[in-house]
Amino acid sequence: MQSISLPELAEEHLTIARQASSGRSAKTFYGGHQRSLRQTVVALAGGRGCAEHESPFEATLQVISGSVAVASVGDSWQGNAGDLLMLPPARHDLTAIDDCVMLLTVYVRLQ
């Protein structure tokens, strides 16, 4: 069994995000092309985000720290530390309300 410290990973990537010109940092620490489950830590500096993009088949976003807004086709949600958001199966974007770190879990259909 493998163990990963989410608080350490979150702190590391938030530091990177704050220094990056894009204001974000992400690392997939479980999954990849051979697995149907993928987990990625995503850190966003306050006010920064991910532009509108396609939604994976199934995905959740657990807010580890900070706050994030998710918007999709005329609807929006806010997630705060400790919240688990079920991402909509439609194009959506993310914006960090303040510095935030999230755990993105995605089901990937293997071919």
MMTF fields as JSON, N, C-alpha, C and O atoms, coordinates in Angstrom:
{
  "mmtfVersion": "1.0.0",
  "mmtfProducer": "UNKNOWN",
  "numBonds": 443,
  "numAtoms": 444,
  "numGroups": 111,
  "numChains": 1,
  "numModels": 1,
  "chainsPerModel": [1],
  "groupsPerChain": [111],
  "chainIdList": ["A"],
  "bondAtomList": [4, 2, 8, 6, 12, 10, 16, 14, 20, 18, 24, 22, 28, 26, 32, 30, 36, 34, 40, 38, 44, 42, 48, 46, 52, 50, 56, 54, 60, 58, 64, 62, 68, 66, 72, 70, 76, 74, 80, 78, 84, 82, 88, 86, 92, 90, 96, 94, 100, 98, 104, 102, 108, 106, 112, 110, 116, 114, 120, 118, 124, 122, 128, 126, 132, 130, 136, 134, 140, 138, 144, 142, 148, 146, 152, 150, 156, 154, 160, 158, 164, 162, 168, 166, 172, 170, 176, 174, 180, 178, 184, 182, 188, 186, 192, 190, 196, 194, 200, 198, 204, 202, 208, 206, 212, 210, 216, 214, 220, 218, 224, 222, 228, 226, 232, 230, 236, 234, 240, 238, 244, 242, 248, 246, 252, 250, 256, 254, 260, 258, 264, 262, 268, 266, 272, 270, 276, 274, 280, 278, 284, 282, 288, 286, 292, 290, 296, 294, 300, 298, 304, 302, 308, 306, 312, 310, 316, 314, 320, 318, 324, 322, 328, 326, 332, 330, 336, 334, 340, 338, 344, 342, 348, 346, 352, 350, 356, 354, 360, 358, 364, 362, 368, 366, 372, 370, 376, 374, 380, 378, 384, 382, 388, 386, 392, 390, 396, 394, 400, 398, 404, 402, 408, 406, 412, 410, 416, 414, 420, 418, 424, 422, 428, 426, 432, 430, 436, 434, 440, 438],
  "bondOrderList": [1, 1, 1, 1, 1, 1, 1, 1, 1, 1, 1, 1, 1, 1, 1, 1, 1, 1, 1, 1, 1, 1, 1, 1, 1, 1, 1, 1, 1, 1, 1, 1, 1, 1, 1, 1, 1, 1, 1, 1, 1, 1, 1, 1, 1, 1, 1, 1, 1, 1, 1, 1, 1, 1, 1, 1, 1, 1, 1, 1, 1, 1, 1, 1, 1, 1, 1, 1, 1, 1, 1, 1, 1, 1, 1, 1, 1, 1, 1, 1, 1, 1, 1, 1, 1, 1, 1, 1, 1, 1, 1, 1, 1, 1, 1, 1, 1, 1, 1, 1, 1, 1, 1, 1, 1, 1, 1, 1, 1, 1],
  "groupList": [{"groupName": "MET", "atomNameList": ["N", "CA", "C", "O"], "elementList": ["N", "C", "C", "O"], "formalChargeList": [0, 0, 0, 0], "bondAtomList": [1, 0, 2, 1, 3, 2], "bondOrderList": [1, 1, 2], "singleLetterCode": "M", "chemCompType": "L-PEPTIDE LINKING"}, {"groupName": "GLN", "atomNameList": ["N", "CA", "C", "O"], "elementList": ["N", "C", "C", "O"], "formalChargeList": [0, 0, 0, 0], "bondAtomList": [1, 0, 2, 1, 3, 2], "bondOrderList": [1, 1, 2], "singleLetterCode": "Q", "chemCompType": "L-PEPTIDE LINKING"}, {"groupName": "SER", "atomNameList": ["N", "CA", "C", "O"], "elementList": ["N", "C", "C", "O"], "formalChargeList": [0, 0, 0, 0], "bondAtomList": [1, 0, 2, 1, 3, 2], "bondOrderList": [1, 1, 2], "singleLetterCode": "S", "chemCompType": "L-PEPTIDE LINKING"}, {"groupName": "ILE", "atomNameList": ["N", "CA", "C", "O"], "elementList": ["N", "C", "C", "O"], "formalChargeList": [0, 0, 0, 0], "bondAtomList": [1, 0, 2, 1, 3, 2], "bondOrderList": [1, 1, 2], "singleLetterCode": "I", "chemCompType": "L-PEPTIDE LINKING"}, {"groupName": "LEU", "atomNameList": ["N", "CA", "C", "O"], "elementList": ["N", "C", "C", "O"], "formalChargeList": [0, 0, 0, 0], "bondAtomList": [1, 0, 2, 1, 3, 2], "bondOrderList": [1, 1, 2], "singleLetterCode": "L", "chemCompType": "L-PEPTIDE LINKING"}, {"groupName": "PRO", "atomNameList": ["N", "CA", "C", "O"], "elementList": ["N", "C", "C", "O"], "formalChargeList": [0, 0, 0, 0], "bondAtomList": [1, 0, 2, 1, 3, 2], "bondOrderList": [1, 1, 2], "singleLetterCode": "P", "chemCompType": "L-PEPTIDE LINKING"}, {"groupName": "GLU", "atomNameList": ["N", "CA", "C", "O"], "elementList": ["N", "C", "C", "O"], "formalChargeList": [0, 0, 0, 0], "bondAtomList": [1, 0, 2, 1, 3, 2], "bondOrderList": [1, 1, 2], "singleLetterCode": "E", "chemCompType": "L-PEPTIDE LINKING"}, {"groupName": "ALA", "atomNameList": ["N", "CA", "C", "O"], "elementList": ["N", "C", "C", "O"], "formalChargeList": [0, 0, 0, 0], "bondAtomList": [1, 0, 2, 1, 3, 2], "bondOrderList": [1, 1, 2], "singleLetterCode": "A", "chemCompType": "L-PEPTIDE LINKING"}, {"groupName": "HIS", "atomNameList": ["N", "CA", "C", "O"], "elementList": ["N", "C", "C", "O"], "formalChargeList": [0, 0, 0, 0], "bondAtomList": [1, 0, 2, 1, 3, 2], "bondOrderList": [1, 1, 2], "singleLetterCode": "H", "chemCompType": "L-PEPTIDE LINKING"}, {"groupName": "THR", "atomNameList": ["N", "CA", "C", "O"], "elementList": ["N", "C", "C", "O"], "formalChargeList": [0, 0, 0, 0], "bondAtomList": [1, 0, 2, 1, 3, 2], "bondOrderList": [1, 1, 2], "singleLetterCode": "T", "chemCompType": "L-PEPTIDE LINKING"}, {"groupName": "ARG", "atomNameList": ["N", "CA", "C", "O"], "elementList": ["N", "C", "C", "O"], "formalChargeList": [0, 0, 0, 0], "bondAtomList": [1, 0, 2, 1, 3, 2], "bondOrderList": [1, 1, 2], "singleLetterCode": "R", "chemCompType": "L-PEPTIDE LINKING"}, {"groupName": "GLY", "atomNameList": ["N", "CA", "C", "O"], "elementList": ["N", "C", "C", "O"], "formalChargeList": [0, 0, 0, 0], "bondAtomList": [1, 0, 2, 1, 3, 2], "bondOrderList": [1, 1, 2], "singleLetterCode": "G", "chemCompType": "PEPTIDE LINKING"}, {"groupName": "LYS", "atomNameList": ["N", "CA", "C", "O"], "elementList": ["N", "C", "C", "O"], "formalChargeList": [0, 0, 0, 0], "bondAtomList": [1, 0, 2, 1, 3, 2], "bondOrderList": [1, 1, 2], "singleLetterCode": "K", "chemCompType": "L-PEPTIDE LINKING"}, {"groupName": "PHE", "atomNameList": ["N", "CA", "C", "O"], "elementList": ["N", "C", "C", "O"], "formalChargeList": [0, 0, 0, 0], "bondAtomList": [1, 0, 2, 1, 3, 2], "bondOrderList": [1, 1, 2], "singleLetterCode": "F", "chemCompType": "L-PEPTIDE LINKING"}, {"groupName": "TYR", "atomNameList": ["N", "CA", "C", "O"], "elementList": ["N", "C", "C", "O"], "formalChargeList": [0, 0, 0, 0], "bondAtomList": [1, 0, 2, 1, 3, 2], "bondOrderList": [1, 1, 2], "singleLetterCode": "Y", "chemCompType": "L-PEPTIDE LINKING"}, {"groupName": "VAL", "atomNameList": ["N", "CA", "C", "O"], "elementList": ["N", "C", "C", "O"], "formalChargeList": [0, 0, 0, 0], "bondAtomList": [1, 0, 2, 1, 3, 2], "bondOrderList": [1, 1, 2], "singleLetterCode": "V", "chemCompType": "L-PEPTIDE LINKING"}, {"groupName": "CYS", "atomNameList": ["N", "CA", "C", "O"], "elementList": ["N", "C", "C", "O"], "formalChargeList": [0, 0, 0, 0], "bondAtomList": [1, 0, 2, 1, 3, 2], "bondOrderList": [1, 1, 2], "singleLetterCode": "C", "chemCompType": "L-PEPTIDE LINKING"}, {"groupName": "ASP", "atomNameList": ["N", "CA", "C", "O"], "elementList": ["N", "C", "C", "O"], "formalChargeList": [0, 0, 0, 0], "bondAtomList": [1, 0, 2, 1, 3, 2], "bondOrderList": [1, 1, 2], "singleLetterCode": "D", "chemCompType": "L-PEPTIDE LINKING"}, {"groupName": "TRP", "atomNameList": ["N", "CA", "C", "O"], "elementList": ["N", "C", "C", "O"], "formalChargeList": [0, 0, 0, 0], "bondAtomList": [1, 0, 2, 1, 3, 2], "bondOrderList": [1, 1, 2], "singleLetterCode": "W", "chemCompType": "L-PEPTIDE LINKING"}, {"groupName": "ASN", "atomNameList": ["N", "CA", "C", "O"], "elementList": ["N", "C", "C", "O"], "formalChargeList": [0, 0, 0, 0], "bondAtomList": [1, 0, 2, 1, 3, 2], "bondOrderList": [1, 1, 2], "singleLetterCode": "N", "chemCompType": "L-PEPTIDE LINKING"}],
  "groupTypeList": [0, 1, 2, 3, 2, 4, 5, 6, 4, 7, 6, 6, 8, 4, 9, 3, 7, 10, 1, 7, 2, 2, 11, 10, 2, 7, 12, 9, 13, 14, 11, 11, 8, 1, 10, 2, 4, 10, 1, 9, 15, 15, 7, 4, 7, 11, 11, 10, 11, 16, 7, 6, 8, 6, 2, 5, 13, 6, 7, 9, 4, 1, 15, 3, 2, 11, 2, 15, 7, 15, 7, 2, 15, 11, 17, 2, 18, 1, 11, 19, 7, 11, 17, 4, 4, 0, 4, 5, 5, 7, 10, 8, 17, 4, 9, 7, 3, 17, 17, 16, 15, 0, 4, 4, 9, 15, 14, 15, 10, 4, 1],
  "groupIdList": [1, 2, 3, 4, 5, 6, 7, 8, 9, 10, 11, 12, 13, 14, 15, 16, 17, 18, 19, 20, 21, 22, 23, 24, 25, 26, 27, 28, 29, 30, 31, 32, 33, 34, 35, 36, 37, 38, 39, 40, 41, 42, 43, 44, 45, 46, 47, 48, 49, 50, 51, 52, 53, 54, 55, 56, 57, 58, 59, 60, 61, 62, 63, 64, 65, 66, 67, 68, 69, 70, 71, 72, 73, 74, 75, 76, 77, 78, 79, 80, 81, 82, 83, 84, 85, 86, 87, 88, 89, 90, 91, 92, 93, 94, 95, 96, 97, 98, 99, 100, 101, 102, 103, 104, 105, 106, 107, 108, 109, 110, 111],
  "secStructList": [7, 7, 7, 7, 7, 2, 2, 2, 2, 2, 2, 2, 2, 2, 2, 2, 2, 2, 2, 1, 6, 6, 1, 3, 3, 3, 3, 3, 3, 3, 7, 7, 6, 6, 7, 1, 3, 3, 3, 3, 3, 3, 3, 3, 7, 6, 6, 7, 3, 3, 3, 3, 3, 7, 7, 7, 1, 3, 3, 3, 3, 3, 3, 3, 3, 1, 3, 3, 3, 3, 3, 3, 6, 6, 3, 3, 3, 3, 3, 3, 6, 6, 7, 3, 3, 3, 7, 7, 1, 1, 7, 3, 3, 3, 3, 3, 1, 1, 1, 3, 3, 3, 3, 3, 3, 3, 3, 7, 7, 7, 7],
  "xCoordList": [0.848, 0.0, 0.882, 1.94, 0.441, 1.162, 0.376, -0.854, 1.087, 0.448, 1.027, 2.235, 0.163, 0.577, -0.018, -1.188, 0.774, 0.281, -0.356, 0.348, -1.688, -2.371, -2.017, -1.822, -1.925, -1.529, -0.152, 0.031, 0.817, 2.146, 2.081, 2.67, 1.375, 1.231, 0.516, 0.883, -0.512, -1.269, -0.372, -0.384, 0.401, 1.283, 2.334, 2.609, 2.915, 3.926, 3.359, 3.99, 2.184, 1.633, 1.016, 0.949, 0.571, 0.1, 1.281, 1.144, 2.415, 3.625, 4.005, 4.339, 3.953, 4.267, 3.258, 3.641, 1.977, 0.919, 1.089, 0.911, 1.428, 1.611, 2.758, 2.737, 3.754, 4.916, 4.769, 5.49, 3.86, 3.705, 2.96, 2.052, 3.341, 2.654, 1.196, 0.348, 0.901, -0.471, -1.296, -2.526, -0.612, -1.301, -1.845, -2.75, -1.303, -1.8, -0.684, 0.367, -0.963, -0.056, -0.904, -1.886, -0.529, -1.284, -0.343, 0.663, -0.699, 0.086, -0.845, -1.555, -0.827, -1.551, -0.667, 0.44, -1.158, -0.345, -0.866, -0.204, -2.033, -2.551, -3.271, -4.044, -3.006, -3.676, -2.716, -1.504, -3.256, -2.466, -3.196, -4.396, -2.488, -3.116, -3.531, -4.336, -2.99, -3.322, -4.449, -4.883, -4.936, -5.939, -7.204, -7.148, -8.325, -9.585, -9.894, -10.817, -9.146, -9.318, -8.078, -6.952, -8.29, -7.167, -7.412, -8.503, -6.395, -6.5, -5.375, -4.202, -5.778, -4.855, -5.053, -6.184, -3.947, -4.004, -3.893, -2.983, -4.811, -4.831, -4.781, -5.604, -3.813, -3.687, -3.861, -3.3, -4.643, -4.882, -4.644, -5.137, -3.888, -3.737, -5.051, -5.772, -5.365, -6.613, -6.837, -5.925, -8.056, -8.409, -8.033, -8.453, -7.269, -6.849, -7.777, -8.584, -7.659, -8.558, -8.181, -7.082, -9.11, -8.999, -10.149, -11.318, -9.799, -10.812, -11.787, -11.521, -12.899, -13.922, -13.309, -12.53, -13.674, -13.15, -14.197, -15.163, -13.98, -14.905, -14.852, -13.825, -15.96, -16.035, -15.713, -16.115, -14.98, -14.762, -16.062, -17.068, -16.039, -17.235, -17.838, -19.013, -17.058, -17.489, -16.329, -15.184, -16.622, -15.548, -16.09, -17.22, -15.248, -15.559, -14.382, -13.253, -14.673, -13.662, -13.801, -14.802, -12.799, -12.803, -11.922, -10.742, -12.493, -11.739, -10.972, -11.566, -9.651, -8.788, -8.598, -8.659, -8.366, -8.223, -8.703, -8.693, -9.126, -9.584, -10.993, -11.78, -11.296, -12.635, -12.51, -11.605, -13.424, -13.425, -14.854, -15.805, -14.989, -16.276, -16.216, -15.236, -17.278, -17.403, -18.626, -19.692, -18.485, -19.604, -19.788, -18.823, -21.068, -21.401, -22.778, -23.736, -22.887, -24.142, -25.224, -26.248, -24.978, -25.978, -26.158, -27.103, -25.282, -25.379, -23.995, -22.982, -23.951, -22.655, -22.757, -23.832, -21.613, -21.508, -20.258, -19.303, -20.27, -19.078, -18.706, -19.564, -17.41, -16.912, -15.913, -15.038, -16.05, -15.134, -14.391, -14.771, -13.33, -12.538, -13.452, -14.325, -13.239, -14.044, -15.209, -15.805, -15.557, -16.688, -16.268, -15.122, -17.215, -17.033, -18.057, -19.262, -17.577, -18.454, -18.485, -17.445, -19.677, -19.816, -19.832, -20.771, -18.792, -18.685, -19.768, -20.11, -20.3, -21.376, -20.834, -19.681, -21.643, -21.212, -21.358, -21.951, -20.818, -20.901, -19.671, -18.931, -19.464, -18.336, -18.475, -19.579, -17.338, -17.357, -16.005, -15.018, -15.983, -14.718, -14.592, -15.567, -13.375, -13.083, -12.389, -11.544, -12.74, -12.045, -11.806, -12.727, -10.569, -10.24, -10.735, -10.337, -11.598, -12.076, -10.937, -10.73, -10.208, -8.952, -8.015, -8.42, -6.781, -5.861, -6.56, -7.138, -6.506, -7.18, -6.42, -5.648, -6.668, -6.125, -7.274, -8.082, -7.331, -8.418, -7.873, -6.782, -8.641, -8.344, -9.376, -10.56, -8.921, -9.778, -9.704, -8.626, -10.857, -10.934, -11.777, -12.911, -11.193, -11.832, -11.878, -10.9, -13.009, -13.134, -12.823, -13.441, -11.86, -11.446, -11.814, -11.422, -12.552, -12.905, -11.67, -11.064, -11.306, -10.17, -10.657, -11.742, -9.851, -10.214, -9.812, -10.037],
  "yCoordList": [-1.182, 0.0, 1.23, 1.254, 2.235, 3.506, 4.575, 4.595, 5.451, 6.534, 7.87, 7.997, 8.857, 10.201, 11.196, 11.084, 12.166, 13.209, 14.315, 15.084, 14.393, 15.448, 16.847, 17.749, 17.067, 18.41, 18.841, 20.001, 17.912, 18.252, 18.532, 19.503, 17.696, 17.883, 19.198, 19.918, 19.508, 20.755, 21.967, 22.907, 21.951, 23.068, 23.268, 24.396, 22.165, 22.227, 22.87, 23.75, 22.434, 22.93, 24.321, 25.051, 24.696, 26.06, 27.033, 28.121, 26.655, 27.481, 27.656, 28.76, 26.571, 26.634, 27.516, 28.342, 27.351, 28.129, 29.617, 30.424, 29.987, 31.404, 32.031, 33.231, 31.235, 31.743, 31.633, 32.306, 30.807, 30.56, 31.706, 32.296, 32.013, 33.072, 32.703, 33.586, 31.414, 30.955, 30.979, 30.945, 31.037, 31.018, 29.659, 29.56, 28.598, 27.259, 26.217, 26.412, 25.114, 23.97, 22.728, 22.75, 21.647, 20.403, 19.222, 19.283, 18.136, 16.91, 15.716, 15.594, 14.843, 13.588, 12.642, 12.312, 12.208, 11.341, 9.905, 9.015, 9.676, 8.323, 8.207, 9.083, 7.122, 6.893, 7.078, 6.919, 7.403, 7.518, 6.805, 6.55, 6.486, 5.903, 4.441, 3.926, 3.771, 2.365, 2.164, 1.028, 3.203, 3.067, 3.854, 4.851, 3.4, 4.093, 5.165, 5.956, 5.211, 6.241, 7.123, 6.626, 8.439, 9.385, 10.409, 10.97, 10.656, 11.654, 12.667, 12.318, 13.938, 15.036, 16.118, 16.504, 16.61, 17.776, 18.997, 19.08, 19.944, 21.173, 22.345, 22.439, 23.233, 24.424, 25.652, 25.729, 26.616, 27.867, 29.039, 29.05, 30.023, 31.264, 32.021, 31.907, 32.797, 33.546, 34.365, 35.034, 34.309, 35.053, 34.368, 34.817, 33.313, 32.596, 31.411, 31.079, 30.779, 29.668, 28.828, 28.931, 28.001, 27.14, 27.54, 27.482, 27.94, 28.368, 27.228, 26.068, 27.574, 26.588, 25.406, 25.578, 24.215, 22.996, 21.887, 21.975, 20.856, 19.719, 18.998, 18.975, 18.423, 17.647, 16.197, 15.669, 15.549, 14.117, 13.36, 13.95, 12.085, 11.244, 11.399, 11.743, 11.152, 11.37, 11.98, 11.559, 12.986, 13.631, 14.309, 14.796, 14.323, 15.058, 15.975, 15.744, 17.007, 17.979, 18.182, 18.723, 17.75, 17.931, 19.127, 19.145, 20.125, 21.332, 21.053, 20.824, 21.077, 20.813, 22.079, 22.05, 23.203, 24.496, 25.601, 25.453, 26.719, 27.853, 27.681, 26.882, 28.466, 28.457, 28.541, 29.192, 27.879, 27.866, 28.017, 27.551, 28.67, 28.782, 27.948, 27.995, 27.189, 26.382, 26.898, 27.048, 27.174, 27.682, 26.823, 26.407, 26.564, 25.768, 26.164, 26.203, 26.452, 26.695, 27.334, 26.716, 28.568, 29.311, 28.908, 29.36, 28.073, 27.661, 27.789, 27.726, 27.968, 28.057, 27.498, 27.448, 27.081, 26.509, 27.065, 27.439, 27.117, 27.502, 26.35, 25.754, 26.046, 25.023, 25.632, 26.4, 25.283, 25.755, 24.561, 23.414, 24.83, 23.761, 22.729, 23.071, 21.474, 20.382, 19.974, 18.922, 20.783, 20.458, 19.479, 19.475, 18.661, 17.756, 18.145, 18.077, 18.552, 18.961, 17.868, 17.331, 17.543, 16.64, 17.519, 18.284, 17.406, 18.274, 17.947, 16.782, 18.969, 18.736, 18.032, 18.244, 17.208, 16.531, 17.456, 17.082, 18.652, 19.664, 20.558, 20.513, 21.367, 22.316, 23.184, 23.583, 23.475, 24.289, 24.976, 24.613, 25.966, 26.602, 26.668, 26.478, 26.942, 27.052, 28.376, 28.794, 29.04, 30.264, 30.201, 29.945, 30.436, 30.447, 31.753, 32.833, 31.658, 32.846, 33.393, 34.604, 32.493, 32.819, 31.647, 30.674, 31.721, 30.609, 29.308, 29.199, 28.329, 27.07, 25.877, 25.981, 24.749, 23.473, 22.475, 22.419, 21.692, 20.738, 19.375, 19.264, 18.352, 17.002, 16.656, 16.497, 16.542, 16.193, 14.687, 14.133, 14.03, 12.597, 12.397, 12.869, 11.678, 11.507, 10.029, 9.303, 9.605, 8.277, 8.422, 9.226, 7.641, 7.701, 6.38, 5.314, 6.452, 5.23, 4.712, 5.422, 3.494, 2.882, 2.299, 1.723, 2.455, 1.942, 0.5, -0.102],
  "zCoordList": [0.0, 0.0, 0.0, 0.629, -0.703, -0.787, -0.036, -0.075, 0.639, 1.385, 0.933, 0.733, 0.775, 0.358, 1.333, 1.7, 1.756, 2.645, 1.804, 1.151, 1.821, 1.066, 1.584, 0.77, 2.902, 3.354, 2.832, 2.463, 2.8, 2.279, 0.781, 0.305, 0.042, -1.402, -1.695, -2.624, -0.895, -1.065, -0.836, -1.631, 0.238, 0.55, -0.545, -0.955, -1.011, -2.067, -3.341, -3.928, -3.759, -5.02, -4.897, -5.885, -3.716, -3.537, -3.625, -4.183, -3.089, -3.204, -4.671, -5.102, -5.434, -6.868, -7.593, -8.421, -7.29, -7.953, -7.699, -8.612, -6.486, -6.153, -6.936, -7.209, -7.297, -8.024, -9.544, -10.28, -10.013, -11.45, -12.131, -11.545, -13.352, -14.1, -14.37, -14.494, -14.461, -14.687, -13.399, -13.443, -12.253, -10.974, -10.6, -9.772, -11.203, -10.882, -10.932, -11.543, -10.265, -10.276, -10.079, -9.336, -10.743, -10.609, -10.75, -11.456, -10.054, -10.17, -10.004, -9.006, -10.996, -10.888, -10.102, -10.528, -8.956, -8.116, -8.093, -7.559, -8.66, -8.78, -10.111, -10.497, -10.795, -12.067, -13.22, -13.076, -14.325, -15.539, -16.655, -16.556, -17.704, -18.881, -18.697, -19.473, -17.682, -17.475, -16.474, -16.282, -15.836, -14.78, -15.128, -15.849, -14.615, -14.892, -13.85, -14.046, -12.747, -11.73, -11.725, -11.689, -11.762, -11.761, -10.664, -10.567, -9.833, -8.784, -8.94, -9.072, -8.921, -9.175, -8.129, -7.831, -7.569, -6.694, -7.595, -8.42, -7.444, -8.225, -7.248, -6.338, -7.443, -6.602, -7.476, -8.569, -6.992, -7.714, -6.774, -5.646, -7.241, -6.481, -6.57, -7.561, -5.532, -5.5, -6.763, -7.248, -7.294, -8.496, -9.796, -10.863, -9.744, -10.959, -11.173, -10.304, -12.328, -12.58, -13.763, -14.306, -14.148, -15.329, -16.249, -15.868, -17.449, -18.416, -18.708, -18.392, -19.308, -19.634, -20.381, -21.318, -19.948, -20.55, -20.463, -19.705, -21.252, -21.26, -19.925, -19.246, -19.577, -18.348, -18.656, -19.693, -17.741, -17.926, -17.69, -17.296, -17.925, -17.774, -16.38, -16.254, -15.342, -13.966, -13.207, -13.374, -12.361, -11.607, -10.359, -10.327, -9.335, -8.114, -7.795, -8.229, -7.034, -6.636, -5.133, -4.665, -4.383, -2.938, -2.627, -2.98, -1.968, -1.629, -0.34, 0.714, -0.441, 0.703, 1.522, 2.751, 0.827, 1.513, 0.594, -0.628, 1.191, 0.404, -0.126, 0.382, -1.18, -1.786, -3.295, -3.819, -3.991, -5.45, -5.966, -5.339, -7.11, -7.79, -9.069, -9.813, -9.305, -10.518, -11.254, -10.657, -12.554, -13.349, -14.593, -15.234, -14.92, -16.09, -16.6, -15.827, -17.864, -18.567, -17.68, -17.391, -17.262, -16.508, -15.055, -14.409, -14.528, -13.131, -12.495, -13.192, -11.185, -10.515, -9.103, -8.505, -8.595, -7.267, -6.615, -7.295, -5.286, -4.551, -3.63, -2.978, -3.586, -2.687, -1.73, -2.13, -0.459, 0.572, 1.152, 0.918, 1.911, 2.511, 3.162, 3.959, 2.814, 3.348, 2.476, 2.707, 1.469, 0.591, -0.509, -0.958, -0.922, -2.048, -3.106, -2.866, -4.275, -5.375, -6.433, -6.813, -6.903, -8.026, -9.272, -9.489, -10.084, -11.254, -12.275, -12.474, -12.913, -13.885, -15.128, -15.504, -15.759, -16.984, -18.192, -19.204, -18.077, -19.138, -19.044, -18.062, -20.073, -20.032, -18.791, -18.421, -18.148, -16.935, -16.762, -17.402, -15.892, -15.542, -14.035, -13.308, -13.567, -12.132, -11.889, -12.682, -10.795, -10.394, -8.886, -8.11, -8.489, -7.062, -6.458, -6.894, -5.462, -4.755, -3.91, -3.832, -3.283, -2.61, -2.881, -3.517, -2.414, -2.65, -2.273, -1.192, -3.16, -2.859, -3.412, -4.366, -2.78, -3.224, -3.241, -2.315, -4.307, -4.489, -4.882, -5.442, -4.585, -5.036, -6.103, -5.806, -7.332, -8.459, -8.671, -8.886, -8.609, -8.855, -10.105, -10.193, -11.084, -12.386, -12.746, -12.572, -13.239, -13.825, -15.301, -15.998, -15.776, -17.178, -17.832, -17.358, -18.903, -19.628, -20.344, -21.146, -20.055, -20.745, -22.062, -22.142, -23.072, -24.4, -24.543, -25.593]
}
